[in-house]
Amino acid sequence: MTTTMQNYGLTWTDLDGTPRASVVSYDQASAEQRKARLEAAGCTAVEVVETKPGERPQPKA
């Protein structure tokens, strides 16, 4: 049996309106925790996005 690791990244908008994206990959549970911390800090449009190994999400314009 093989286990496939799924990677996730995040995109969000900072308090000053700057679009951002994570530069690290997370597992799903960690990505959801990071999303909650970003939202608690006041960031908006926080999204968890599925990524491939070595791939980074792009900030939304």
PDB file of N, CA, C, O and CB in Angstrom:
ATOM      1  N   MET A   1       0.843  -1.168   0.000  1.00  0.00           N
ATOM      2  CA  MET A   1       0.000   0.000   0.000  1.00  0.00           C
ATOM      3  C   MET A   1       0.896   1.241   0.000  1.00  0.00           C
ATOM      4  O   MET A   1       1.873   1.309   0.746  1.00  0.00           O
ATOM      5  CB  MET A   1      -0.963  -0.008   1.219  1.00  0.00           C
ATOM      6  N   THR A   2       0.560   2.207  -0.831  1.00  0.00           N
ATOM      7  CA  THR A   2       1.325   3.446  -0.886  1.00  0.00           C
ATOM      8  C   THR A   2       0.521   4.585  -0.283  1.00  0.00           C
ATOM      9  O   THR A   2      -0.707   4.612  -0.354  1.00  0.00           O
ATOM     10  CB  THR A   2       1.723   3.778  -2.331  1.00  0.00           C
ATOM     11  N   THR A   3       1.232   5.509   0.301  1.00  0.00           N
ATOM     12  CA  THR A   3       0.611   6.696   0.868  1.00  0.00           C
ATOM     13  C   THR A   3       1.050   7.889   0.040  1.00  0.00           C
ATOM     14  O   THR A   3       2.240   8.072  -0.216  1.00  0.00           O
ATOM     15  CB  THR A   3       0.988   6.881   2.373  1.00  0.00           C
ATOM     16  N   THR A   4       0.101   8.688  -0.373  1.00  0.00           N
ATOM     17  CA  THR A   4       0.412   9.865  -1.165  1.00  0.00           C
ATOM     18  C   THR A   4       0.287  11.092  -0.278  1.00  0.00           C
ATOM     19  O   THR A   4      -0.755  11.334   0.331  1.00  0.00           O
ATOM     20  CB  THR A   4      -0.517   9.973  -2.402  1.00  0.00           C
ATOM     21  N   MET A   5       1.355  11.855  -0.217  1.00  0.00           N
ATOM     22  CA  MET A   5       1.347  13.101   0.559  1.00  0.00           C
ATOM     23  C   MET A   5       0.752  14.198  -0.306  1.00  0.00           C
ATOM     24  O   MET A   5       1.198  14.419  -1.432  1.00  0.00           O
ATOM     25  CB  MET A   5       2.788  13.489   1.041  1.00  0.00           C
ATOM     26  N   GLN A   6      -0.239  14.874   0.211  1.00  0.00           N
ATOM     27  CA  GLN A   6      -0.829  15.996  -0.505  1.00  0.00           C
ATOM     28  C   GLN A   6      -0.307  17.281   0.114  1.00  0.00           C
ATOM     29  O   GLN A   6      -0.261  17.420   1.337  1.00  0.00           O
ATOM     30  CB  GLN A   6      -2.388  15.943  -0.464  1.00  0.00           C
ATOM     31  N   ASN A   7       0.081  18.210  -0.730  1.00  0.00           N
ATOM     32  CA  ASN A   7       0.619  19.486  -0.273  1.00  0.00           C
ATOM     33  C   ASN A   7      -0.411  20.589  -0.440  1.00  0.00           C
ATOM     34  O   ASN A   7      -1.225  20.568  -1.364  1.00  0.00           O
ATOM     35  CB  ASN A   7       1.901  19.837  -1.035  1.00  0.00           C
ATOM     36  N   TYR A   8      -0.362  21.553   0.472  1.00  0.00           N
ATOM     37  CA  TYR A   8      -1.266  22.696   0.432  1.00  0.00           C
ATOM     38  C   TYR A   8      -0.471  23.970   0.683  1.00  0.00           C
ATOM     39  O   TYR A   8       0.527  23.964   1.404  1.00  0.00           O
ATOM     40  CB  TYR A   8      -2.406  22.543   1.474  1.00  0.00           C
ATOM     41  N   GLY A   9      -0.925  25.049   0.083  1.00  0.00           N
ATOM     42  CA  GLY A   9      -0.365  26.362   0.315  1.00  0.00           C
ATOM     43  C   GLY A   9      -1.508  27.308   0.643  1.00  0.00           C
ATOM     44  O   GLY A   9      -2.674  26.913   0.630  1.00  0.00           O
ATOM     45  N   LEU A  10      -1.172  28.549   0.934  1.00  0.00           N
ATOM     46  CA  LEU A  10      -2.207  29.533   1.261  1.00  0.00           C
ATOM     47  C   LEU A  10      -2.007  30.798   0.456  1.00  0.00           C
ATOM     48  O   LEU A  10      -0.885  31.180   0.125  1.00  0.00           O
ATOM     49  CB  LEU A  10      -2.199  29.855   2.760  1.00  0.00           C
ATOM     50  N   THR A  11      -3.118  31.436   0.149  1.00  0.00           N
ATOM     51  CA  THR A  11      -3.090  32.783  -0.414  1.00  0.00           C
ATOM     52  C   THR A  11      -3.958  33.647   0.485  1.00  0.00           C
ATOM     53  O   THR A  11      -4.927  33.161   1.068  1.00  0.00           O
ATOM     54  CB  THR A  11      -3.594  32.812  -1.915  1.00  0.00           C
ATOM     55  N   TRP A  12      -3.615  34.933   0.603  1.00  0.00           N
ATOM     56  CA  TRP A  12      -4.390  35.846   1.433  1.00  0.00           C
ATOM     57  C   TRP A  12      -4.059  37.274   1.073  1.00  0.00           C
ATOM     58  O   TRP A  12      -3.148  37.539   0.288  1.00  0.00           O
ATOM     59  CB  TRP A  12      -4.126  35.594   2.919  1.00  0.00           C
ATOM     60  N   THR A  13      -4.813  38.197   1.657  1.00  0.00           N
ATOM     61  CA  THR A  13      -4.565  39.621   1.486  1.00  0.00           C
ATOM     62  C   THR A  13      -4.239  40.199   2.857  1.00  0.00           C
ATOM     63  O   THR A  13      -5.003  40.043   3.809  1.00  0.00           O
ATOM     64  CB  THR A  13      -5.796  40.349   0.835  1.00  0.00           C
ATOM     65  N   ASP A  14      -3.084  40.874   2.943  1.00  0.00           N
ATOM     66  CA  ASP A  14      -2.663  41.501   4.199  1.00  0.00           C
ATOM     67  C   ASP A  14      -3.585  42.643   4.583  1.00  0.00           C
ATOM     68  O   ASP A  14      -4.435  43.068   3.800  1.00  0.00           O
ATOM     69  CB  ASP A  14      -1.231  42.009   4.087  1.00  0.00           C
ATOM     70  N   LEU A  15      -3.405  43.126   5.786  1.00  0.00           N
ATOM     71  CA  LEU A  15      -4.205  44.252   6.287  1.00  0.00           C
ATOM     72  C   LEU A  15      -4.057  45.495   5.419  1.00  0.00           C
ATOM     73  O   LEU A  15      -4.989  46.292   5.312  1.00  0.00           O
ATOM     74  CB  LEU A  15      -3.808  44.580   7.717  1.00  0.00           C
ATOM     75  N   ASP A  16      -2.884  45.666   4.798  1.00  0.00           N
ATOM     76  CA  ASP A  16      -2.657  46.844   3.950  1.00  0.00           C
ATOM     77  C   ASP A  16      -3.099  46.629   2.505  1.00  0.00           C
ATOM     78  O   ASP A  16      -2.881  47.498   1.660  1.00  0.00           O
ATOM     79  CB  ASP A  16      -1.192  47.220   3.975  1.00  0.00           C
ATOM     80  N   GLY A  17      -3.722  45.476   2.208  1.00  0.00           N
ATOM     81  CA  GLY A  17      -4.243  45.197   0.872  1.00  0.00           C
ATOM     82  C   GLY A  17      -3.279  44.500  -0.065  1.00  0.00           C
ATOM     83  O   GLY A  17      -3.581  44.332  -1.246  1.00  0.00           O
ATOM     84  N   THR A  18      -2.116  44.089   0.443  1.00  0.00           N
ATOM     85  CA  THR A  18      -1.120  43.407  -0.386  1.00  0.00           C
ATOM     86  C   THR A  18      -1.447  41.922  -0.515  1.00  0.00           C
ATOM     87  O   THR A  18      -1.578  41.238   0.500  1.00  0.00           O
ATOM     88  CB  THR A  18       0.290  43.590   0.205  1.00  0.00           C
ATOM     89  N   PRO A  19      -1.585  41.404  -1.746  1.00  0.00           N
ATOM     90  CA  PRO A  19      -1.815  39.965  -1.927  1.00  0.00           C
ATOM     91  C   PRO A  19      -0.555  39.180  -1.556  1.00  0.00           C
ATOM     92  O   PRO A  19       0.555  39.570  -1.919  1.00  0.00           O
ATOM     93  CB  PRO A  19      -2.233  39.654  -3.393  1.00  0.00           C
ATOM     94  N   ARG A  20      -0.728  38.100  -0.849  1.00  0.00           N
ATOM     95  CA  ARG A  20       0.392  37.262  -0.397  1.00  0.00           C
ATOM     96  C   ARG A  20       0.117  35.800  -0.705  1.00  0.00           C
ATOM     97  O   ARG A  20      -1.022  35.399  -0.944  1.00  0.00           O
ATOM     98  CB  ARG A  20       0.642  37.448   1.115  1.00  0.00           C
ATOM     99  N   ALA A  21       1.204  35.003  -0.692  1.00  0.00           N
ATOM    100  CA  ALA A  21       1.097  33.550  -0.848  1.00  0.00           C
ATOM    101  C   ALA A  21       2.186  32.901  -0.005  1.00  0.00           C
ATOM    102  O   ALA A  21       3.270  33.460   0.166  1.00  0.00           O
ATOM    103  CB  ALA A  21       1.221  33.122  -2.355  1.00  0.00           C
ATOM    104  N   SER A  22       1.890  31.734   0.512  1.00  0.00           N
ATOM    105  CA  SER A  22       2.868  31.019   1.332  1.00  0.00           C
ATOM    106  C   SER A  22       4.028  30.526   0.472  1.00  0.00           C
ATOM    107  O   SER A  22       3.862  30.245  -0.715  1.00  0.00           O
ATOM    108  CB  SER A  22       2.203  29.834   2.061  1.00  0.00           C
ATOM    109  N   VAL A  23       5.191  30.429   1.083  1.00  0.00           N
ATOM    110  CA  VAL A  23       6.374  29.927   0.379  1.00  0.00           C
ATOM    111  C   VAL A  23       6.755  28.537   0.881  1.00  0.00           C
ATOM    112  O   VAL A  23       7.767  27.978   0.459  1.00  0.00           O
ATOM    113  CB  VAL A  23       7.556  30.895   0.555  1.00  0.00           C
ATOM    114  N   VAL A  24       5.960  27.990   1.766  1.00  0.00           N
ATOM    115  CA  VAL A  24       6.178  26.643   2.276  1.00  0.00           C
ATOM    116  C   VAL A  24       4.942  25.799   1.988  1.00  0.00           C
ATOM    117  O   VAL A  24       3.859  26.331   1.745  1.00  0.00           O
ATOM    118  CB  VAL A  24       6.493  26.664   3.801  1.00  0.00           C
ATOM    119  N   SER A  25       5.110  24.499   2.017  1.00  0.00           N
ATOM    120  CA  SER A  25       3.994  23.582   1.835  1.00  0.00           C
ATOM    121  C   SER A  25       3.545  23.066   3.189  1.00  0.00           C
ATOM    122  O   SER A  25       4.354  22.893   4.101  1.00  0.00           O
ATOM    123  CB  SER A  25       4.382  22.412   0.903  1.00  0.00           C
ATOM    124  N   TYR A  26       2.263  22.825   3.311  1.00  0.00           N
ATOM    125  CA  TYR A  26       1.677  22.323   4.546  1.00  0.00           C
ATOM    126  C   TYR A  26       0.912  21.047   4.261  1.00  0.00           C
ATOM    127  O   TYR A  26       0.494  20.806   3.128  1.00  0.00           O
ATOM    128  CB  TYR A  26       0.755  23.375   5.190  1.00  0.00           C
ATOM    129  N   ASP A  27       0.725  20.218   5.302  1.00  0.00           N
ATOM    130  CA  ASP A  27      -0.273  19.162   5.185  1.00  0.00           C
ATOM    131  C   ASP A  27      -1.621  19.836   5.447  1.00  0.00           C
ATOM    132  O   ASP A  27      -1.656  21.005   5.833  1.00  0.00           O
ATOM    133  CB  ASP A  27       0.003  17.953   6.198  1.00  0.00           C
ATOM    134  N   GLN A  28      -2.706  19.137   5.249  1.00  0.00           N
ATOM    135  CA  GLN A  28      -4.014  19.777   5.320  1.00  0.00           C
ATOM    136  C   GLN A  28      -4.313  20.344   6.712  1.00  0.00           C
ATOM    137  O   GLN A  28      -4.809  21.465   6.826  1.00  0.00           O
ATOM    138  CB  GLN A  28      -5.091  18.786   4.929  1.00  0.00           C
ATOM    139  N   ALA A  29      -4.021  19.594   7.751  1.00  0.00           N
ATOM    140  CA  ALA A  29      -4.311  20.069   9.108  1.00  0.00           C
ATOM    141  C   ALA A  29      -3.505  21.328   9.428  1.00  0.00           C
ATOM    142  O   ALA A  29      -4.038  22.275  10.004  1.00  0.00           O
ATOM    143  CB  ALA A  29      -4.004  18.967  10.141  1.00  0.00           C
ATOM    144  N   SER A  30      -2.235  21.341   9.059  1.00  0.00           N
ATOM    145  CA  SER A  30      -1.386  22.505   9.316  1.00  0.00           C
ATOM    146  C   SER A  30      -1.839  23.710   8.505  1.00  0.00           C
ATOM    147  O   SER A  30      -1.803  24.838   8.996  1.00  0.00           O
ATOM    148  CB  SER A  30       0.071  22.182   8.996  1.00  0.00           C
ATOM    149  N   ALA A  31      -2.266  23.482   7.267  1.00  0.00           N
ATOM    150  CA  ALA A  31      -2.755  24.576   6.423  1.00  0.00           C
ATOM    151  C   ALA A  31      -4.004  25.202   7.034  1.00  0.00           C
ATOM    152  O   ALA A  31      -4.152  26.424   7.024  1.00  0.00           O
ATOM    153  CB  ALA A  31      -3.054  24.070   4.995  1.00  0.00           C
ATOM    154  N   GLU A  32      -4.898  24.381   7.562  1.00  0.00           N
ATOM    155  CA  GLU A  32      -6.115  24.899   8.188  1.00  0.00           C
ATOM    156  C   GLU A  32      -5.778  25.695   9.452  1.00  0.00           C
ATOM    157  O   GLU A  32      -6.414  26.712   9.731  1.00  0.00           O
ATOM    158  CB  GLU A  32      -7.080  23.743   8.527  1.00  0.00           C
ATOM    159  N   GLN A  33      -4.789  25.243  10.211  1.00  0.00           N
ATOM    160  CA  GLN A  33      -4.359  25.980  11.405  1.00  0.00           C
ATOM    161  C   GLN A  33      -3.756  27.325  11.022  1.00  0.00           C
ATOM    162  O   GLN A  33      -4.035  28.338  11.664  1.00  0.00           O
ATOM    163  CB  GLN A  33      -3.341  25.156  12.214  1.00  0.00           C
ATOM    164  N   ARG A  34      -2.932  27.338   9.982  1.00  0.00           N
ATOM    165  CA  ARG A  34      -2.327  28.587   9.517  1.00  0.00           C
ATOM    166  C   ARG A  34      -3.409  29.537   9.012  1.00  0.00           C
ATOM    167  O   ARG A  34      -3.339  30.741   9.259  1.00  0.00           O
ATOM    168  CB  ARG A  34      -1.289  28.311   8.404  1.00  0.00           C
ATOM    169  N   LYS A  35      -4.407  29.009   8.309  1.00  0.00           N
ATOM    170  CA  LYS A  35      -5.509  29.828   7.820  1.00  0.00           C
ATOM    171  C   LYS A  35      -6.213  30.509   8.996  1.00  0.00           C
ATOM    172  O   LYS A  35      -6.505  31.703   8.942  1.00  0.00           O
ATOM    173  CB  LYS A  35      -6.511  28.970   7.007  1.00  0.00           C
ATOM    174  N   ALA A  36      -6.479  29.756  10.044  1.00  0.00           N
ATOM    175  CA  ALA A  36      -7.152  30.316  11.221  1.00  0.00           C
ATOM    176  C   ALA A  36      -6.316  31.421  11.863  1.00  0.00           C
ATOM    177  O   ALA A  36      -6.861  32.434  12.299  1.00  0.00           O
ATOM    178  CB  ALA A  36      -7.438  29.212  12.249  1.00  0.00           C
ATOM    179  N   ARG A  37      -4.991  31.233  11.924  1.00  0.00           N
ATOM    180  CA  ARG A  37      -4.116  32.272  12.508  1.00  0.00           C
ATOM    181  C   ARG A  37      -4.105  33.530  11.644  1.00  0.00           C
ATOM    182  O   ARG A  37      -4.118  34.639  12.176  1.00  0.00           O
ATOM    183  CB  ARG A  37      -2.673  31.738  12.672  1.00  0.00           C
ATOM    184  N   LEU A  38      -4.082  33.376  10.325  1.00  0.00           N
ATOM    185  CA  LEU A  38      -4.109  34.536   9.436  1.00  0.00           C
ATOM    186  C   LEU A  38      -5.422  35.304   9.582  1.00  0.00           C
ATOM    187  O   LEU A  38      -5.427  36.533   9.650  1.00  0.00           O
ATOM    188  CB  LEU A  38      -3.911  34.099   7.977  1.00  0.00           C
ATOM    189  N   GLU A  39      -6.524  34.577   9.630  1.00  0.00           N
ATOM    190  CA  GLU A  39      -7.827  35.232   9.788  1.00  0.00           C
ATOM    191  C   GLU A  39      -7.924  35.940  11.141  1.00  0.00           C
ATOM    192  O   GLU A  39      -8.484  37.032  11.233  1.00  0.00           O
ATOM    193  CB  GLU A  39      -8.967  34.202   9.646  1.00  0.00           C
ATOM    194  N   ALA A  40      -7.380  35.319  12.186  1.00  0.00           N
ATOM    195  CA  ALA A  40      -7.398  35.935  13.516  1.00  0.00           C
ATOM    196  C   ALA A  40      -6.567  37.215  13.537  1.00  0.00           C
ATOM    197  O   ALA A  40      -6.847  38.128  14.313  1.00  0.00           O
ATOM    198  CB  ALA A  40      -6.874  34.947  14.573  1.00  0.00           C
ATOM    199  N   ALA A  41      -5.544  37.280  12.684  1.00  0.00           N
ATOM    200  CA  ALA A  41      -4.693  38.469  12.604  1.00  0.00           C
ATOM    201  C   ALA A  41      -5.321  39.570  11.756  1.00  0.00           C
ATOM    202  O   ALA A  41      -4.770  40.666  11.658  1.00  0.00           O
ATOM    203  CB  ALA A  41      -3.334  38.100  12.038  1.00  0.00           C
ATOM    204  N   GLY A  42      -6.479  39.284  11.137  1.00  0.00           N
ATOM    205  CA  GLY A  42      -7.184  40.296  10.366  1.00  0.00           C
ATOM    206  C   GLY A  42      -6.971  40.230   8.870  1.00  0.00           C
ATOM    207  O   GLY A  42      -7.450  41.102   8.145  1.00  0.00           O
ATOM    208  N   CYS A  43      -6.258  39.210   8.382  1.00  0.00           N
ATOM    209  CA  CYS A  43      -6.072  39.056   6.935  1.00  0.00           C
ATOM    210  C   CYS A  43      -7.390  38.618   6.298  1.00  0.00           C
ATOM    211  O   CYS A  43      -8.213  37.962   6.936  1.00  0.00           O
ATOM    212  CB  CYS A  43      -4.943  38.024   6.624  1.00  0.00           C
ATOM    213  N   THR A  44      -7.577  38.989   5.038  1.00  0.00           N
ATOM    214  CA  THR A  44      -8.814  38.657   4.338  1.00  0.00           C
ATOM    215  C   THR A  44      -8.520  37.757   3.144  1.00  0.00           C
ATOM    216  O   THR A  44      -7.366  37.570   2.758  1.00  0.00           O
ATOM    217  CB  THR A  44      -9.540  39.936   3.881  1.00  0.00           C
ATOM    218  N   ALA A  45      -9.583  37.203   2.567  1.00  0.00           N
ATOM    219  CA  ALA A  45      -9.500  36.345   1.379  1.00  0.00           C
ATOM    220  C   ALA A  45      -8.492  35.212   1.569  1.00  0.00           C
ATOM    221  O   ALA A  45      -7.745  34.878   0.649  1.00  0.00           O
ATOM    222  CB  ALA A  45      -9.117  37.177   0.153  1.00  0.00           C
ATOM    223  N   VAL A  46      -8.476  34.624   2.765  1.00  0.00           N
ATOM    224  CA  VAL A  46      -7.545  33.531   3.055  1.00  0.00           C
ATOM    225  C   VAL A  46      -8.090  32.252   2.437  1.00  0.00           C
ATOM    226  O   VAL A  46      -9.223  31.852   2.706  1.00  0.00           O
ATOM    227  CB  VAL A  46      -7.332  33.359   4.595  1.00  0.00           C
ATOM    228  N   GLU A  47      -7.269  31.614   1.604  1.00  0.00           N
ATOM    229  CA  GLU A  47      -7.672  30.374   0.938  1.00  0.00           C
ATOM    230  C   GLU A  47      -6.572  29.333   1.047  1.00  0.00           C
ATOM    231  O   GLU A  47      -5.389  29.642   0.904  1.00  0.00           O
ATOM    232  CB  GLU A  47      -8.013  30.635  -0.538  1.00  0.00           C
ATOM    233  N   VAL A  48      -6.976  28.095   1.302  1.00  0.00           N
ATOM    234  CA  VAL A  48      -6.069  26.956   1.256  1.00  0.00           C
ATOM    235  C   VAL A  48      -6.154  26.396  -0.155  1.00  0.00           C
ATOM    236  O   VAL A  48      -7.243  26.091  -0.640  1.00  0.00           O
ATOM    237  CB  VAL A  48      -6.429  25.863   2.346  1.00  0.00           C
ATOM    238  N   VAL A  49      -5.002  26.260  -0.820  1.00  0.00           N
ATOM    239  CA  VAL A  49      -4.989  25.747  -2.188  1.00  0.00           C
ATOM    240  C   VAL A  49      -4.091  24.517  -2.277  1.00  0.00           C
ATOM    241  O   VAL A  49      -3.029  24.459  -1.658  1.00  0.00           O
ATOM    242  CB  VAL A  49      -4.513  26.835  -3.175  1.00  0.00           C
ATOM    243  N   GLU A  50      -4.532  23.551  -3.048  1.00  0.00           N
ATOM    244  CA  GLU A  50      -3.768  22.328  -3.259  1.00  0.00           C
ATOM    245  C   GLU A  50      -2.592  22.635  -4.186  1.00  0.00           C
ATOM    246  O   GLU A  50      -2.761  23.309  -5.202  1.00  0.00           O
ATOM    247  CB  GLU A  50      -4.668  21.199  -3.852  1.00  0.00           C
ATOM    248  N   THR A  51      -1.405  22.144  -3.836  1.00  0.00           N
ATOM    249  CA  THR A  51      -0.223  22.355  -4.664  1.00  0.00           C
ATOM    250  C   THR A  51       0.461  21.023  -4.931  1.00  0.00           C
ATOM    251  O   THR A  51       0.210  20.029  -4.248  1.00  0.00           O
ATOM    252  CB  THR A  51       0.754  23.340  -3.988  1.00  0.00           C
ATOM    253  N   LYS A  52       1.327  21.021  -5.932  1.00  0.00           N
ATOM    254  CA  LYS A  52       2.149  19.859  -6.233  1.00  0.00           C
ATOM    255  C   LYS A  52       3.503  20.037  -5.550  1.00  0.00           C
ATOM    256  O   LYS A  52       3.873  21.169  -5.238  1.00  0.00           O
ATOM    257  CB  LYS A  52       2.314  19.667  -7.774  1.00  0.00           C
ATOM    258  N   PRO A  53       4.245  18.977  -5.310  1.00  0.00           N
ATOM    259  CA  PRO A  53       5.560  19.124  -4.681  1.00  0.00           C
ATOM    260  C   PRO A  53       6.439  20.104  -5.463  1.00  0.00           C
ATOM    261  O   PRO A  53       6.561  20.006  -6.684  1.00  0.00           O
ATOM    262  CB  PRO A  53       6.257  17.755  -4.577  1.00  0.00           C
ATOM    263  N   GLY A  54       7.038  21.035  -4.751  1.00  0.00           N
ATOM    264  CA  GLY A  54       7.910  22.029  -5.374  1.00  0.00           C
ATOM    265  C   GLY A  54       7.184  23.221  -5.963  1.00  0.00           C
ATOM    266  O   GLY A  54       7.828  24.167  -6.417  1.00  0.00           O
ATOM    267  N   GLU A  55       5.872  23.202  -5.969  1.00  0.00           N
ATOM    268  CA  GLU A  55       5.066  24.276  -6.535  1.00  0.00           C
ATOM    269  C   GLU A  55       4.628  25.232  -5.415  1.00  0.00           C
ATOM    270  O   GLU A  55       4.350  24.805  -4.295  1.00  0.00           O
ATOM    271  CB  GLU A  55       3.830  23.698  -7.287  1.00  0.00           C
ATOM    272  N   ARG A  56       4.571  26.528  -5.736  1.00  0.00           N
ATOM    273  CA  ARG A  56       4.087  27.518  -4.787  1.00  0.00           C
ATOM    274  C   ARG A  56       2.867  28.207  -5.362  1.00  0.00           C
ATOM    275  O   ARG A  56       2.806  28.470  -6.562  1.00  0.00           O
ATOM    276  CB  ARG A  56       5.184  28.545  -4.448  1.00  0.00           C
ATOM    277  N   PRO A  57       1.883  28.504  -4.500  1.00  0.00           N
ATOM    278  CA  PRO A  57       0.717  29.236  -5.010  1.00  0.00           C
ATOM    279  C   PRO A  57       1.110  30.665  -5.371  1.00  0.00           C
ATOM    280  O   PRO A  57       2.068  31.207  -4.820  1.00  0.00           O
ATOM    281  CB  PRO A  57      -0.428  29.242  -3.966  1.00  0.00           C
ATOM    282  N   GLN A  58       0.383  31.264  -6.282  1.00  0.00           N
ATOM    283  CA  GLN A  58       0.635  32.649  -6.694  1.00  0.00           C
ATOM    284  C   GLN A  58      -0.361  33.557  -5.981  1.00  0.00           C
ATOM    285  O   GLN A  58      -1.540  33.222  -5.866  1.00  0.00           O
ATOM    286  CB  GLN A  58       0.523  32.811  -8.252  1.00  0.00           C
ATOM    287  N   PRO A  59       0.115  34.714  -5.501  1.00  0.00           N
ATOM    288  CA  PRO A  59      -0.819  35.662  -4.874  1.00  0.00           C
ATOM    289  C   PRO A  59      -1.873  36.105  -5.876  1.00  0.00           C
ATOM    290  O   PRO A  59      -1.590  36.241  -7.066  1.00  0.00           O
ATOM    291  CB  PRO A  59      -0.063  36.891  -4.317  1.00  0.00           C
ATOM    292  N   LYS A  60      -3.074  36.328  -5.399  1.00  0.00           N
ATOM    293  CA  LYS A  60      -4.147  36.803  -6.277  1.00  0.00           C
ATOM    294  C   LYS A  60      -4.030  38.307  -6.436  1.00  0.00           C
ATOM    295  O   LYS A  60      -3.860  39.029  -5.454  1.00  0.00           O
ATOM    296  CB  LYS A  60      -5.545  36.420  -5.716  1.00  0.00           C
ATOM    297  N   ALA A  61      -4.117  38.768  -7.639  1.00  0.00           N
ATOM    298  CA  ALA A  61      -3.976  40.197  -7.905  1.00  0.00           C
ATOM    299  C   ALA A  61      -5.199  40.974  -7.516  1.00  0.00           C
ATOM    300  O   ALA A  61      -5.233  42.194  -7.679  1.00  0.00           O
ATOM    301  CB  ALA A  61      -3.680  40.431  -9.349  1.00  0.00           C
TER     302      ALA A  61
END
